Amino acid sequence: MGDSMRKQVVMEKQEYIPIPARKEPLYQLESVSDLGISPLYKVRVDGEDIDVYGNEFFHFATVVYRERGWMQEVEVTIPDDAESVRLRPSSAGLSFERDGSVLRFRIAAGQRVIVELDDDPLCPLYLLQSEKIEKPEHTSYEFRKGRAYNIDTLRLKTGDVLYIEEGAVVSGKIWSRMADHIRIVGNGILYGGNWHEWNKNGAEQLIVTILGKDIEIRGITLLDAGGWHLVPVACEDVRIEDVNVMGKVITGDGIDIVGSRNVTVRDSFVRANDDCISIKAEEFQDPSGCADVKHVLVENCLFWNAEFGNALEIGYETRCDEISDVVFKDCDIVHCEYEGNQSGGVLTIHNADRAFVHDIHYENIRIEDAQEKFIDIKTLDSKYSRDRIRGMISDIYFRNIEITEGVFPVSIVRGFEMKNEVCRPHDIYFENIVVHGKKIGSINELRMVKELSDGFHFCG
């Protein structure tokens, strides 16, 4: 496994091309191996060989564990010519021993690790763990280990339980409308890579639940959608836990929370070539999506925002009255790559419609690499806007946020002013913000551009 294999992943910047959602895939998935076997990595966990898949943008292995607290012995074989190795997130404090092309290290059950070679963002290994989920007693749909399935669009009804067993790969889309008490669980893979060209976006979204109550999505891996991966729309009481999402094309958002209330995203990993998490109110999937968003919690997650989009985003579509009571906490962001379109950032609010966005909390977040903007808060009229008035932004809280390495990125807070309309973001609070080891105590120290905005408070 040498340099020639790694050079083949070098490619040009993707371009967004509007493409309607397909009614059928480009080709049928014939076997699990159609995902592509990694030519770069081999993985053993506690002496057992683990399947490693790979594409032009990343390589990954999913490991299922049964007991929390258990320490696992990991052995990873990497290309011989790799000069440097990083294990991320850095906050995990992992160390390794290297013997030629073999790395050895220990991780706790449930811990997700990224093996990064020579600071190359196009060939990392994602070592992803999820807790074993046994088949529920009452299952509406079951997809079994070692098999590939083509489901096109599967429509769920109230009370349906869908189970994807470890080692199963399901190609297609899962959709529901006005269906409550739905469970989508297991340790297998939901795949969208055969619905779009390998290096181009599509409009296919892998899981869309509309106007549902009591929705649980747990344990599964969502891979390579042409569009957004997981989208609750106008739903209540949604639990997304222990999920892995990996997207490689532009518009491939990870998790989009649309017009929904009481949503929890916990213990999950998202690598997206657009927004990792995006909170919106819009009508693309259904008119009901233009509803208020309240009580959202995103915690204990690991994120990699690739070239496009933002890491943790609210907006751009905010076509409702209020987006409030949103908490992002105890998260690691290993990369927020450079976009170059003036909109990419780590912690972002882009209020491009009428919503009053308030009481948004960012707490205990560690950022290892922010190549564009750190904080980006804007009220604006954009190409995504449909409301003819702008909304307000206020009461935004940043507490215990640290950028540990990389560049010191700029931050921007900008309001909106026209002849008969003024919307100035205000009351923004900063406590214990640390960049490269230095605590930040002012707008200037934060390297922030401030326009048409008021009420900036630094404390602690």
VENUR-V242009 format. One record per backbone hydrogen bond with DSSP energy under -1.0 kcal/mol. CO is the residue of the C=O (numbers start at 1). NH is the residue of the N-H. If there is no record, write none. Layout:
CO & NH
CO & NH
This chain:
1 & 80
3 & 7
6 & 9
7 & 10
31 & 34
32 & 35
33 & 36
36 & 54
42 & 77
43 & 50
44 & 75
45 & 48
48 & 45
52 & 38
53 & 60
58 & 55
59 & 126
60 & 53
61 & 128
63 & 130
65 & 132
67 & 70
70 & 109
72 & 107
73 & 46
74 & 105
75 & 44
76 & 103
77 & 42
79 & 82
84 & 118
86 & 116
88 & 114
89 & 92
90 & 93
97 & 104
99 & 102
101 & 78
102 & 99
103 & 76
104 & 97
105 & 74
107 & 72
108 & 111
113 & 127
114 & 88
115 & 125
116 & 86
117 & 120
120 & 123
124 & 59
125 & 115
126 & 61
127 & 113
128 & 63
130 & 65
141 & 163
143 & 165
144 & 147
147 & 169
149 & 171
152 & 173
154 & 175
157 & 160
160 & 183
161 & 140
161 & 141
162 & 185
163 & 143
164 & 187
164 & 188
165 & 168
167 & 146
168 & 189
169 & 149
170 & 191
171 & 151
173 & 154
174 & 208
175 & 156
176 & 210
180 & 159
182 & 216
183 & 162
184 & 218
185 & 164
188 & 221
189 & 170
190 & 223
191 & 172
192 & 195
194 & 26
194 & 27
197 & 200
204 & 227
206 & 174
207 & 231
208 & 176
209 & 233
210 & 178
212 & 236
213 & 181
214 & 182
215 & 239
216 & 184
217 & 241
218 & 186
220 & 244
221 & 190
222 & 246
223 & 192
226 & 202
228 & 206
229 & 207
230 & 256
231 & 209
232 & 258
233 & 211
235 & 261
236 & 214
237 & 215
238 & 264
239 & 217
240 & 266
241 & 219
243 & 269
244 & 222
245 & 271
246 & 224
249 & 252
251 & 253
253 & 229
254 & 230
255 & 278
257 & 280
258 & 234
260 & 294
261 & 237
262 & 238
263 & 297
264 & 240
265 & 299
266 & 242
268 & 302
269 & 245
270 & 304
271 & 247
272 & 306
275 & 254
276 & 255
277 & 313
278 & 257
279 & 315
280 & 259
281 & 319
286 & 289
287 & 290
289 & 291
293 & 324
294 & 262
295 & 263
296 & 327
297 & 265
298 & 329
299 & 267
301 & 332
302 & 270
303 & 334
304 & 272
305 & 337
310 & 276
311 & 277
312 & 348
313 & 279
314 & 350
316 & 352
317 & 281
318 & 320
318 & 355
321 & 356
322 & 293
323 & 358
325 & 296
326 & 361
327 & 298
328 & 363
329 & 300
331 & 366
332 & 303
333 & 368
335 & 305
336 & 371
345 & 311
346 & 312
347 & 376
348 & 314
349 & 378
350 & 352
351 & 380
353 & 391
356 & 323
357 & 394
359 & 326
360 & 397
361 & 328
362 & 399
363 & 330
365 & 402
366 & 333
367 & 404
369 & 336
373 & 346
374 & 347
375 & 412
376 & 349
377 & 414
378 & 351
382 & 385
392 & 357
393 & 426
395 & 360
396 & 429
397 & 362
398 & 431
399 & 364
400 & 365
401 & 434
402 & 367
403 & 436
410 & 374
411 & 449
412 & 377
413 & 451
414 & 379
416 & 423
421 & 418
423 & 416
425 & 454
426 & 395
427 & 396
428 & 457
429 & 398
430 & 459
431 & 400
432 & 401
433 & 440
434 & 403
435 & 438
438 & 435
442 & 446
443 & 448
444 & 447
447 & 411
449 & 413
451 & 415
455 & 428
457 & 430
459 & 432
